[in-house]
Amino acid sequence: MPPRVAYSFPEEVLEHVFSFIECDKDRGSISLVCKSWYEIERWCRRRVFVGNCYSVSPAAVIKRFPKVRSVAIKGKPHFADFSLVPEGWGAYVCPWIKAMAVAYPWLQEIRLKRMVITDENLELIAKSFKNFRVLVLTSCEGFTTDGLAAIAANCRNLRELELRESEVDDICGHWLSHFPDSYTSLVSLNISCLSNEVNLSALERLVSRCPNLQTLRLNRAVPLDRLANILRGAPQLVELGTGTYTTEMRPEVFSNLEEAFSGCKQLRSLSGFWDVLPSYLPAVYPVCSSLTSLNLSYAAAQSTDLIKLVSQCESLQRLWVLDYIEDAGLEVIAASCKDLRELRVFPSDPFGFEPNVALTEQGLVSVSEGCPKLQSVLYFCRQMSNAALNTIARNRPNMTRFRLCIIEPRAPDYLTGQPLDTGFGAIVEHCKDLERLSLSGLLSDHVFEYIGTYGKKLEMLSLAFAGDSDMGLHHVLSGCDNLRKLEIRDCPFGDKALLANAAKLETMRSLWMSSCSVTYEACKQLGHKMPRLNVEVIDEGGPPDSRPDSSPVEKLYIYRTVSGPRLDMPGYVWRMGDDSALRIS
């Protein structure tokens, strides 16, 4: 046999090839091939995603990837969205911004989610990164419009400023006037979460002088009678979020609005519609046939008005809507929107004791039958059956995300009174590419046996008020090979399954458990056994070691880390496995 010859591409060629690979997981795999690829990949990496701000230190990221241009960081656990994470828990971005200001002067993009960012942090961003282009703050808090004013005044190349569902102390609406008159580079502006009035004149001037503006999402304080002027200044918009969508019905306002929408030939996405007055909805009809995304989750209109609107949107790929759409509306969607990929139906009265709309499982069944490309579902309803879930699973085996929220906890199959085990079992069995799943209703350990057996691609699982014993958790941890995030509340899962599957936790990003049966003793054992995990007990009632070791902990957050204990734990958080677990606040 001829001798084997090792061939190697020049580094410049590999760098060029690697630049086309955007998936973080694939980039990580590349770095594991050999030492030379590791070095090339780390020097040519331009984007970094940190799924947990405490999983790695800023210094470690900077050392590993010295030439980064774009950083995305997540902070608090997902259950923070449901007020389950106490105030002051952490996720402060300050150490990251300070470190990057020194190491990455060429940084262009920062994307944060569920983090605390202050005005001082925003001012440091504005002063430190001379070619800064993108700031996206999703579900963030801690800052005011003064910090936004600093960004507007100093970031002359800013292309995207997006405030998505963030808590902003809205001091003054005049911050928009801090954009210089010469500034024209804006591509995306989302201020939908701001609560107070904005300077409408400054907004209109900013929009009209940015010829490349494609996305504009306004807040509720922007009146409907000013929307036409804004649209005339930006007919090139692709995505629009309206402000409040109501005013006294006046023919001239309607005709101006209809004419303005008719001029937006590129519009593909609509949202907003706060306080909607149905009489004005026909003004958007000229653009309906081109829409691919429609968010009506704030539009409290009746089913007949919603049906008239969505029936004209035959190109829709994504629809978010309140349950006012009802079963009849979802049947129309099933008949009209054959390209639909994502459906979210939100509750209009989640705390009401009696149904206020005619929305049942049948609406979702209809969409599963009529929309062959449907892949992602979030559906709030008051009743479900195993038969319906089985039908949905067989109709849509291409589903990758399925989140069902039955409003009443532990609600059984309303037809048989049985647990919904076989229905959800059918979902995981037939939807073989399922990556995200949220369960609700009456569920026994049997459903988790299904999930462990068939959920081999499942990455994120959310559970509440489900299961009978530790076996449920054991089936999930021992069976779901690709599981990355597991969220559990009010389930009878305890010590045995957690300790028996401790090694699995090192392969996951995080585990959240609240109001379960895990004891303080088990948490201590896990912390000592798995030093590469941060095992954090969250208990606002006082130090956990002031109670018997057999007492269940209030909340438990476990995540893998290469940076050890975090340094900003509040007085109600204890890390298990070291002396800090014994401190008294």
ZANU-296408 format. One record per residue (C-alpha): residue number from 1; residue in three letters; x, y, z. Coordinates in pm, whole numbers, plus 32768, in hexadecimal, padded with zeros to 4 digits. Layout:
BEGIN
 pos code    X    Y    Z
 NUM  ALA    X    Y    Z
...
% end
This chain:
BEGIN
 pos code    X    Y    Z
   1  MET 8000 8000 8000
   2  PRO 807F 815E 7FB5
   3  PRO 80D3 822D 80E8
   4  ARG 7FBD 830C 816E
   5  VAL 7FF7 847C 812B
   6  ALA 7F63 8589 8209
   7  TYR 7EC7 86A1 8142
   8  SER 7E7A 87F1 81E1
   9  PHE 7DCC 8928 815B
  10  PRO 7E6F 8A79 819A
  11  GLU 7DE6 8B2A 82CC
  12  GLU 7D51 8C3E 81F5
  13  VAL 7C81 8B3F 8136
  14  LEU 7BFE 8A9C 8274
  15  GLU 7BAB 8BF0 8306
  16  HIS 7AE1 8C3F 81CF
  17  VAL 7A2B 8AF2 81DD
  18  PHE 79E1 8B15 8351
  19  SER 794C 8C6E 8316
  20  PHE 7825 8BCB 8263
  21  ILE 77D0 8AF3 8391
  22  GLU 76E5 8BB7 8474
  23  CYS 7657 8AAB 855C
  24  ASP 76F9 8AC0 86B6
  25  LYS 76E9 8948 86E2
  26  ASP 7799 890D 8597
  27  ARG 78A6 8A0D 85EA
  28  GLY 78DF 8958 8734
  29  SER 7902 880D 867B
  30  ILE 7A02 88A5 8590
  31  SER 7ADB 8912 86B4
  32  LEU 7AEB 87A9 8730
  33  VAL 7B7B 8716 85EF
  34  CYS 7CE8 8763 8639
  35  LYS 7DC7 8869 86DB
  36  SER 7E02 892B 859C
  37  TRP 7C8D 8943 8552
  38  TYR 7C52 89AD 86BA
  39  GLU 7D46 8ACC 8692
  40  ILE 7CC1 8B37 853E
  41  GLU 7B59 8B27 85B1
  42  ARG 7B93 8BF4 86EB
  43  TRP 7C4B 8D07 862F
  44  CYS 7B47 8D21 851B
  45  ARG 7A14 8D0A 85FD
  46  ARG 7952 8E4D 85DB
  47  ARG 7811 8DF5 8697
  48  VAL 77EE 8D5E 87F2
  49  PHE 76B4 8CE1 889E
  50  VAL 76B6 8CAF 8A19
  51  GLY 757D 8BF2 8A82
  52  ASN 75B1 8C3C 8BF4
  53  CYS 7673 8D6B 8C6B
  54  TYR 76F4 8CA2 8D97
  55  SER 7768 8B73 8CD1
  56  VAL 78AD 8C1B 8C6C
  57  SER 7967 8D56 8CCE
  58  PRO 7998 8E81 8BE7
  59  ALA 7B11 8E51 8C03
  60  ALA 7AF9 8CE8 8B89
  61  VAL 7A28 8D4B 8A5B
  62  ILE 7B17 8E65 8A01
  63  LYS 7C47 8D84 8A21
  64  ARG 7BA9 8C76 894A
  65  PHE 7B1A 8D5D 883D
  66  PRO 7BEF 8E99 881D
  67  LYS 7B56 8F24 86DB
  68  VAL 79E0 8F1F 8725
  69  ARG 78FA 901E 8681
  70  SER 77A8 8FA9 8704
  71  VAL 7743 8F29 885E
  72  ALA 75F7 8E91 88CF
  73  ILE 75C5 8E45 8A42
  74  LYS 74A2 8DB4 8B06
  75  GLY 7474 8DF2 8C79
  76  LYS 7353 8D8B 8D58
  77  PRO 72A4 8C3A 8D3A
  78  HIS 717A 8C27 8C4D
  79  PHE 7087 8C0D 8D71
  80  ALA 70DD 8D77 8DC1
  81  ASP 6FDC 8DC7 8CB5
  82  PHE 6ED5 8D39 8DA3
  83  SER 6F4C 8DFA 8ED6
  84  LEU 6FE5 8CC2 8F75
  85  VAL 7142 8D59 8F97
  86  PRO 7154 8E4D 90BE
  87  GLU 71B0 8FBA 9098
  88  GLY 7327 8FF9 90A9
  89  TRP 7389 8E95 9049
  90  GLY 74A6 8F04 8F6A
  91  ALA 74FB 8EF7 8DF5
  92  TYR 75B2 9046 8DFE
  93  VAL 7659 9095 8CB4
  94  CYS 774D 9192 8D48
  95  PRO 787D 90A5 8D62
  96  TRP 784C 9041 8BF7
  97  ILE 7833 91A4 8B74
  98  LYS 7965 9218 8C39
  99  ALA 7A37 90F3 8BC0
 100  MET 79C9 9115 8A56
 101  ALA 7A03 928D 8A56
 102  VAL 7B75 9247 8A8D
 103  ALA 7BA0 910C 89BC
 104  TYR 7AAF 9145 889B
 105  PRO 7AC1 92B5 882C
 106  TRP 7A4C 9242 86D5
 107  LEU 790F 919B 875F
 108  GLN 77E0 91E3 8684
 109  GLU 76BC 9120 8718
 110  ILE 7633 90D3 8873
 111  ARG 74FC 9001 88A8
 112  LEU 7484 8FC6 8A0C
 113  LYS 7361 8F00 8A97
 114  ARG 72DA 8F07 8BFD
 115  MET 73FD 8FD5 8C7D
 116  VAL 7425 9108 8D58
 117  ILE 74C5 9228 8C9D
 118  THR 74E7 9386 8D2E
 119  ASP 7502 94DE 8C90
 120  GLU 7674 94DC 8CED
 121  ASN 769E 939A 8C26
 122  LEU 75F0 9435 8AF9
 123  GLU 76CC 956A 8B12
 124  LEU 7802 948E 8B1B
 125  ILE 778A 93D9 89E2
 126  ALA 774F 9525 8935
 127  LYS 78AC 95A4 8988
 128  SER 7978 9465 895D
 129  PHE 7911 93CC 8811
 130  LYS 794C 94C5 86F9
 131  ASN 78A9 93F3 85E8
 132  PHE 7787 9374 86BB
 133  ARG 765E 9309 85E6
 134  VAL 7567 9226 869C
 135  LEU 74CC 9231 87F8
 136  VAL 73B4 9139 8843
 137  LEU 7329 912B 89A6
 138  THR 7226 9019 89DA
 139  SER 7174 9001 8B2B
 140  CYS 7284 90D7 8BC9
 141  GLU 7267 91CF 8CE8
 142  GLY 7324 92D2 8DB3
 143  PHE 7344 93ED 8CB8
 144  THR 728D 952B 8C57
 145  THR 725A 95FD 8B21
 146  ASP 738B 96C8 8B90
 147  GLY 7462 959B 8B3A
 148  LEU 73B5 957F 89EA
 149  ALA 73FE 96EF 89AE
 150  ALA 7572 96A8 89DB
 151  ILE 755E 9594 88D5
 152  ALA 74A0 9678 87E7
 153  ALA 7595 9798 880F
 154  ASN 76DA 96D7 87F1
 155  CYS 76A7 95A1 8718
 156  ARG 76B6 9647 85C2
 157  ASN 76B6 94FA 8504
 158  LEU 7597 945C 85C5
 159  ARG 74C0 937F 84E6
 160  GLU 73E1 92C9 85DE
 161  LEU 734D 933B 872A
 162  GLU 724F 923F 87A9
 163  LEU 71A8 9243 88FD
 164  ARG 70DF 9103 890E
 165  GLU 6FFB 90DD 8A3C
 166  SER 70FB 918D 8B18
 167  GLU 70AD 9255 8C52
 168  VAL 7121 93B7 8C0A
 169  ASP 70FF 94D9 8CFB
 170  ASP 7066 95C2 8BFC
 171  ILE 70DA 9712 8C83
 172  CYS 70B2 97E6 8B4C
 173  GLY 703B 97B2 89E9
 174  HIS 7137 98AC 8961
 175  TRP 7254 97B0 8956
 176  LEU 720F 9777 87E3
 177  SER 7278 98DC 879D
 178  HIS 73DB 987D 8809
 179  PHE 7412 97D0 86BA
 180  PRO 74DE 98CF 85F3
 181  ASP 7438 9975 84C7
 182  SER 7547 98D8 83EE
 183  TYR 74F5 9778 8467
 184  THR 745C 96A0 8353
 185  SER 74D2 9539 838B
 186  LEU 73AB 94A9 8452
 187  VAL 7325 935D 83CE
 188  SER 7256 92E5 84F7
 189  LEU 71AF 93A1 8617
 190  ASN 70D5 92F3 871A
 191  ILE 704E 93CC 8835
 192  SER 6F0E 9304 886D
 193  CYS 6F50 92CB 89E1
 194  LEU 6F6A 943B 8A3E
 195  SER 6E46 94B6 8B0D
 196  ASN 6E47 9630 8AE3
 197  GLU 6E19 9718 89BD
 198  VAL 6F38 9749 88CC
 199  ASN 6F95 9889 8819
 200  LEU 6EC7 984F 86DE
 201  SER 6F73 9960 8617
 202  ALA 70CA 98CC 8666
 203  LEU 7047 9771 860F
 204  GLU 6FBB 97E0 84BF
 205  ARG 70FE 9897 8466
 206  LEU 71D3 976B 84C6
 207  VAL 70FE 9678 83FE
 208  SER 70EF 9751 82C7
 209  ARG 7269 978D 82B4
 210  CYS 72CB 961B 82D0
 211  PRO 7299 958B 8170
 212  ASN 72FC 942A 81D7
 213  LEU 7206 940C 82FA
 214  GLN 715D 92BC 82DC
 215  THR 70D0 9276 8436
 216  LEU 700C 936E 850A
 217  ARG 6F4A 9303 863E
 218  LEU 6E9D 9420 86F2
 219  ASN 6E1C 9430 8854
 220  ARG 6CBA 9450 88CF
 221  ALA 6CD7 95CA 88FD
 222  VAL 6CF8 960F 8785
 223  PRO 6B99 9677 8716
 224  LEU 6AF0 95E2 85E7
 225  ASP 6ABC 9731 853B
 226  ARG 6C38 9760 8526
 227  LEU 6C7E 9607 8494
 228  ALA 6C33 9671 832C
 229  ASN 6D3B 9785 8339
 230  ILE 6E3B 9690 83C2
 231  LEU 6DF0 9594 82AE
 232  ARG 6E0E 969A 819E
 233  GLY 6F69 96E5 821E
 234  ALA 6FCF 9577 820A
 235  PRO 6F17 94C6 80ED
 236  GLN 7037 93CB 80DB
 237  LEU 6FDA 932A 822B
 238  VAL 6FD8 91B0 823A
 239  GLU 6F64 918A 83A5
 240  LEU 6E78 9276 845B
 241  GLY 6DF2 927A 85BC
 242  THR 6CDC 9378 85DC
 243  GLY 6C9B 9448 8710
 244  THR 6B41 9460 87A3
 245  TYR 6A47 9404 8695
 246  THR 691A 94CB 86FE
 247  THR 6897 962B 86DD
 248  GLU 674D 96D2 8697
 249  MET 66CC 9647 854E
 250  ARG 6711 9750 8447
 251  PRO 6706 970C 82D0
 252  GLU 6838 97E3 8287
 253  VAL 690B 9723 8386
 254  PHE 689F 95D7 82F0
 255  SER 68E3 9642 8188
 256  ASN 6A39 96D1 81E4
 257  LEU 6A93 9591 8297
 258  GLU 6A1B 94B2 817C
 259  GLU 6ADD 9580 807E
 260  ALA 6C17 9571 8154
 261  PHE 6C02 93F7 8175
 262  SER 6BC8 93D9 7FFC
 263  GLY 6D16 9486 7FC7
 264  CYS 6DD5 9386 809A
 265  LYS 6E19 928A 7F87
 266  GLN 6F27 91CD 804A
 267  LEU 6E65 919B 818E
 268  ARG 6E70 9030 8203
 269  SER 6E34 9043 837B
 270  LEU 6D2D 90F6 844E
 271  SER 6D08 910B 85C9
 272  GLY 6C8F 91FB 86D6
 273  PHE 6B1A 9246 86B9
 274  TRP 6AF2 92B3 8824
 275  ASP 698E 9317 8882
 276  VAL 6921 92BD 8723
 277  LEU 67EB 935E 8692
 278  PRO 676B 925C 8594
 279  SER 66EA 936D 84AC
 280  TYR 6852 93C5 8458
 281  LEU 68C9 9261 8410
 282  PRO 6862 926D 829E
 283  ALA 6969 937D 826F
 284  VAL 6A76 926D 8274
 285  TYR 69C5 9193 8172
 286  PRO 6A9E 9219 8051
 287  VAL 6BD2 916C 80E4
 288  CYS 6B30 902C 8168
 289  SER 6B79 8F54 8039
 290  SER 6CEF 8F91 8064
 291  LEU 6D06 8F5C 81DD
 292  THR 6DCF 8E34 825D
 293  SER 6DBA 8E93 83CE
 294  LEU 6C90 8F1E 8491
 295  ASN 6C95 8F5C 8609
 296  LEU 6B3A 8FA3 8695
 297  SER 6B8B 8F40 87FB
 298  TYR 6B25 909C 8875
 299  ALA 69F7 90BF 878F
 300  ALA 68C2 9087 8865
 301  ALA 67D6 9072 873C
 302  GLN 66B6 8F82 8710
 303  SER 66CE 8E44 8645
 304  THR 660F 8ECD 8518
 305  ASP 66FD 8FF5 84F3
 306  LEU 6830 8F1A 851A
 307  ILE 67AA 8E23 841A
 308  LYS 6775 8F38 8319
 309  LEU 68E0 8FA0 8349
 310  VAL 6997 8E52 834F
 311  SER 68C9 8DBE 8232
 312  GLN 6978 8EB5 814A
 313  CYS 6AD6 8E55 81C4
 314  GLU 6B0B 8D21 80EF
 315  SER 6C87 8D38 80FC
 316  LEU 6CA0 8D31 8278
 317  GLN 6DB9 8C63 830C
 318  ARG 6D98 8CDF 8473
 319  LEU 6C5C 8D41 8532
 320  TRP 6C40 8DB2 869C
 321  VAL 6ADE 8DF8 870E
 322  LEU 69FC 8E08 8840
 323  ASP 68FD 8CF6 887B
 324  TYR 67F2 8DE5 87F8
 325  ILE 6842 8D3D 86AB
 326  GLU 6779 8C10 872C
 327  ASP 6753 8AC0 8680
 328  ALA 669B 8B5E 855B
 329  GLY 67BE 8C47 8513
 330  LEU 68BD 8B2F 8528
 331  GLU 67EF 8A68 842D
 332  VAL 6807 8B90 833E
 333  ILE 697F 8B9E 8375
 334  ALA 6997 8A2A 832B
 335  ALA 68E1 8A62 81E3
 336  SER 6996 8BA1 817D
 337  CYS 6AFA 8B9D 8203
 338  LYS 6BA0 8A6E 816A
 339  ASP 6CFF 8AF4 81A6
 340  LEU 6CD4 8B22 8320
 341  ARG 6E03 8AA8 83E7
 342  GLU 6DC8 8B40 8541
 343  LEU 6C87 8B75 8608
 344  ARG 6C67 8C12 8761
 345  VAL 6B12 8C3D 8805
 346  PHE 6B15 8D03 894B
 347  PRO 6A07 8D19 8A57
 348  SER 6939 8E58 8A71
 349  ASP 68C4 8E07 8BD4
 350  PRO 69B6 8D09 8C6F
 351  PHE 6930 8D3B 8DD0
 352  GLY 67BE 8D21 8D82
 353  PHE 6702 8BF9 8E10
 354  GLU 661F 8BCB 8CE3
 355  PRO 6675 8BC8 8B70
 356  ASN 6640 8D1A 8ACC
 357  VAL 667D 8C9E 8968
 358  ALA 6624 8B72 8892
 359  LEU 6785 8AE8 8876
 360  THR 67C1 8975 88AB
 361  GLU 68AA 8864 8837
 362  GLN 67EE 8858 86ED
 363  GLY 688B 899C 8675
 364  LEU 69E8 890A 8693
 365  VAL 697A 87C5 85F0
 366  SER 68F3 888E 84C8
 367  VAL 6A3B 8948 849A
 368  SER 6B02 8805 84B1
 369  GLU 6A2B 8774 839B
 370  GLY 6A2E 88A3 82B7
 371  CYS 6B8F 892F 82DD
 372  PRO 6C8A 882D 8260
 373  LYS 6DBF 88FF 82B6
 374  LEU 6D62 893F 8422
 375  GLN 6E95 8905 84FF
 376  SER 6E6B 89DB 8637
 377  VAL 6D3C 89FB 871E
 378  LEU 6CF3 8AB6 8861
 379  TYR 6B86 8A81 88BC
 380  PHE 6AC4 8AF0 89EE
 381  CYS 6973 8A4A 8A21
 382  ARG 688C 89C7 8B2E
 383  GLN 6857 8863 8AB7
 384  MET 6915 8751 89FF
 385  SER 68EF 85E2 89B2
 386  ASN 69D8 84C4 8964
 387  ALA 691E 848E 881E
 388  ALA 6962 85F3 87AF
 389  LEU 6AD4 85DF 8807
 390  ASN 6AF1 8496 874F
 391  THR 6A53 852F 861B
 392  ILE 6B39 865F 862A
 393  ALA 6C6A 857F 864A
 394  ARG 6C07 84AD 851C
 395  ASN 6BAB 85DF 844D
 396  ARG 6CED 869A 8495
 397  PRO 6E14 85AE 84D0
 398  ASN 6EF3 86CF 8458
 399  MET 6EB0 878F 859D
 400  THR 6FEE 880B 864A
 401  ARG 6F53 88E1 8760
 402  PHE 6E14 8889 8819
 403  ARG 6DA6 894B 894B
 404  LEU 6C49 8908 89CF
 405  CYS 6BCC 89D2 8AFA
 406  ILE 6A85 8958 8B8D
 407  ILE 6A1F 8A76 8C6F
 408  GLU 6999 899E 8D8A
 409  PRO 6ABA 88D5 8E2A
 410  ARG 6A96 875A 8E26
 411  ALA 696B 8763 8D3B
 412  PRO 6928 8601 8CB8
 413  ASP 68B0 8592 8B63
 414  TYR 675E 863F 8B6B
 415  LEU 66BB 8522 8AAB
 416  THR 6737 83F9 8B77
 417  GLY 67B8 848E 8CBD
 418  GLN 6904 83DB 8C85
 419  PRO 6A64 8470 8C8D
 420  LEU 6AE3 8504 8B47
 421  ASP 6C08 8410 8B43
 422  THR 6BB8 8360 89FB
 423  GLY 6B72 84A8 8947
 424  PHE 6CBE 8546 89A0
 425  GLY 6D5D 83F1 896A
 426  ALA 6CDF 83FD 8804
 427  ILE 6D77 8558 87D7
 428  VAL 6ED6 84E5 8839
 429  GLU 6EB4 8399 8782
 430  HIS 6E43 8423 8632
 431  CYS 6EF5 8574 8635
 432  LYS 7051 84E3 8621
 433  ASP 70FF 8635 85F3
 434  LEU 7059 86D2 8723
 435  GLU 714E 87BF 87D0
 436  ARG 7073 887D 88C7
 437  LEU 6F4C 87FE 8991
 438  SER 6E6F 8892 8AA1
 439  LEU 6D77 87AF 8B54
 440  SER 6C3B 87FE 8C15
 441  GLY 6B03 874F 8C91
 442  LEU 6AE3 8613 8D5F
 443  LEU 6C1C 8542 8D22
 444  SER 6CAA 840C 8DCA
 445  ASP 6E09 837A 8DC2
 446  HIS 6D9E 82B9 8C8E
 447  VAL 6DBE 83ED 8BAE
 448  PHE 6F29 8419 8C17
 449  GLU 6F70 82B6 8BB0
 450  TYR 6EF5 8317 8A55
 451  ILE 6FCF 844F 8A5A
 452  GLY 7107 8392 8AC8
 453  THR 70CF 8288 89BE
 454  TYR 707A 8361 8893
 455  GLY 70F9 84C2 88E1
 456  LYS 7258 8488 8863
 457  LYS 7277 85E0 87BD
 458  LEU 71C8 869C 88D3
 459  GLU 729A 87C6 8948
 460  MET 71AF 8888 8A2D
 461  LEU 709A 87FC 8B0A
 462  SER 6FAF 88BF 8BEF
 463  LEU 6EDA 880D 8CF4
 464  ALA 6DDB 887F 8DF4
 465  PHE 6CE8 87C5 8ED8
 466  ALA 6D44 8676 8E3D
 467  GLY 6DB6 8519 8E9E
 468  ASP 6D8C 8429 8FC2
 469  SER 6EEA 83E1 9040
 470  ASP 7061 83F3 9004
 471  MET 703E 8300 8EE5
 472  GLY 6FB6 8415 8E08
 473  LEU 70F3 84E4 8E2C
 474  HIS 71CA 83AC 8E0A
 475  HIS 712B 8354 8CBA
 476  VAL 7174 84B0 8C36
 477  LEU 72DC 84D2 8CAE
 478  SER 733F 8371 8C4D
 479  GLY 728F 836D 8AFD
 480  CYS 72A2 84C5 8A58
 481  ASP 73FE 84BF 89C1
 482  ASN 7403 8625 893C
 483  LEU 7352 86D2 8A5D
 484  ARG 73EE 8825 8AAA
 485  LYS 72EF 88DD 8B7F
 486  LEU 71F5 8847 8C71
 487  GLU 70FA 891D 8D2F
 488  ILE 701F 8886 8E3D
 489  ARG 6F27 891B 8F32
 490  ASP 6E2C 8880 9021
 491  CYS 6E88 8717 8FCF
 492  PRO 6EC6 85FC 90CB
 493  PHE 702C 85BF 9056
 494  GLY 7132 8595 9165
 495  ASP 728C 8521 91CC
 496  LYS 72AB 83C7 913C
 497  ALA 7285 841A 8FCB
 498  LEU 7357 8554 8FE9
 499  LEU 7481 84A7 908E
 500  ALA 746C 8371 8FB4
 501  ASN 7487 8446 8E79
 502  ALA 7586 8542 8EF8
 503  ALA 7674 8502 8DD6
 504  LYS 7562 8560 8CDE
 505  LEU 7552 86BC 8D73
 506  GLU 76B5 8705 8CFC
 507  THR 7643 86D3 8B94
 508  MET 7525 87CC 8BBC
 509  ARG 7523 8946 8BC8
 510  SER 743C 895C 8CF4
 511  LEU 7330 88C2 8DD2
 512  TRP 722D 8992 8E8D
 513  MET 714F 88F8 8F99
 514  SER 705A 89B5 9076
 515  SER 6F54 8934 916B
 516  CYS 6FC8 87CD 913A
 517  SER 7041 86C6 9234
 518  VAL 71BB 86F1 9221
 519  THR 7257 870D 937D
 520  TYR 736F 87E8 93FE
 521  GLU 743C 86AE 9449
 522  ALA 7425 8637 92DF
 523  CYS 7492 878E 9263
 524  LYS 75C5 8782 9344
 525  GLN 761B 8624 92CA
 526  LEU 75F7 868D 9161
 527  GLY 76D0 87C1 9195
 528  HIS 77EA 86F2 922D
 529  LYS 77C7 85DD 912C
 530  MET 77C6 86BF 8FF9
 531  PRO 78B9 87E2 9030
 532  ARG 7895 8859 8EC8
 533  LEU 7729 88A8 8F0A
 534  ASN 76AA 89D9 8FBE
 535  VAL 7597 8950 909C
 536  GLU 74DC 8A81 911D
 537  VAL 73C5 8A75 921C
 538  ILE 72DD 8BA2 9210
 539  ASP 7219 8BD1 9350
 540  GLU 7189 8D21 93BD
 541  GLY 7115 8C87 9503
 542  GLY 7273 8C80 9596
 543  PRO 73AC 8BA6 9593
 544  PRO 7359 8A40 952F
 545  ASP 7443 89B6 963B
 546  SER 7363 8A53 9745
 547  ARG 7268 893E 96FB
 548  PRO 728C 87C2 96FC
 549  ASP 7354 872F 95DD
 550  SER 721F 866D 9577
 551  SER 715E 87AE 9533
 552  PRO 710E 87F3 93C4
 553  VAL 71B7 8921 932C
 554  GLU 70E2 8A3B 92A1
 555  LYS 7197 8A63 9155
 556  LEU 72C2 89B3 90BC
 557  TYR 7390 8A29 8F94
 558  ILE 74A6 8949 8F11
 559  TYR 758B 89A5 8DF1
 560  ARG 76DB 893B 8D6E
 561  THR 77F8 8A31 8D85
 562  VAL 796C 8A4C 8D44
 563  SER 7993 8B85 8E1A
 564  GLY 7931 8B01 8F71
 565  PRO 784B 8BB1 9069
 566  ARG 77BE 8CFE 9001
 567  LEU 781F 8E2E 90CE
 568  ASP 76D6 8EEC 90D1
 569  MET 75EA 8DFE 9184
 570  PRO 74DF 8EB7 924D
 571  GLY 7497 8E58 93B7
 572  TYR 7388 8D5D 935B
 573  VAL 7462 8C8B 9272
 574  TRP 7546 8B77 92F7
 575  ARG 763E 8AB1 922A
 576  MET 7654 8949 9298
 577  GLY 77A1 8899 92AD
 578  ASP 787C 899C 9354
 579  ASP 788C 8A69 9492
 580  SER 77BF 8B80 93F5
 581  ALA 7691 8A9B 9414
 582  LEU 769E 8ACC 958B
 583  ARG 76A7 8C45 9595
 584  ILE 7593 8D01 9644
 585  SER 750F 8E35 9591
% end
